[in-house]
Amino acid sequence: MEKDKNNLHETQTSRMETVSSFQPLYEDAQRIEGGGVPKKVIWSTLPKGIRVIGYIFTALAVAMLLIALSTNFY
C-alpha cells in the first residue's frame, strides 16, 4: 500500500477548496473545526421541534418590539 503525500482524509479540505472567510482571524478556527465558510440556515431542513422553538422565539422578539414601540407613544 503506497502512501501518497497528496492524499487527504475525507474530512479535510485542501487549501484550494477553502474559500477565504469574511474575517481573516477566523480562518484558522474554521479550518481546524472543519466547518469552512459559515452557511445559511435552511429552516425547512431542521427538525420540527427546533423550527417551532425558532418560530416562537422570533414571534416573542417581534411582540416585545411592538410592545416597546407602542408604549413609547403614550
N, C-alpha and C positions, 0 to 999 in steps of 0.2 A: 504494500500500500504506500503510494507516494504522497508525501506531504507537500502540497503546493502553497507557497507563501501568499498567493493571491486569494486563496480560499478564505471566506469569512463564514462565521457562524450565521445561521439563518436569521437570528435576531439582530445582527449587527448591520449597520448601514455603512456603505462606503462613503468616502469624502465627496465623491461626485454626486451621490444621490441626496446628500444633505443640502437643504435649502437654507440660506442664511436666515437667522431669526430676526425678529423685529428689534431685538435688543442684544447686542454682541455679548453682554455679560452673561446671558442665559445659554449661550451656545454649548458650553461645556456641560452644564447641567442637563440640557436636553439630550445631548449625545450619550451621557452616562445613563440616563433613565431610559433611553431607547424610544422616547416619545416623538422625537422630531419636532416639527413645527406644530404649534397648537392648532387644533382642528375645530371647526364649528360644530356645535352640538346639534344633532338632528333629533328633535323631541319625539318624533313618531317612532324612532327605533328604541327608545328607552322602555324599560318595563312599566307597566301600567301604574303601579304604586308610586314610583318616582315621578312620573308625569303628573299624577294627581297632587302630590306634595308640591311640585313646582308650580302648578296652576294655582293652588291655594296660596302659596307664598306670594306669587305675583298679584293675585287679587287683593290680598291683605295690604301689600305695598301701595297699590293704586288707591284702595279705600282710605288708607291713612293719609295719603297725599291729598285726596279730595276733601277729607275732613279738615285737614290742616289749612287748606286754602279757603274753605267755606267759613271757618271760624275767624279768620283774619279780616273778613269783610264786615263783620258785625261789631 
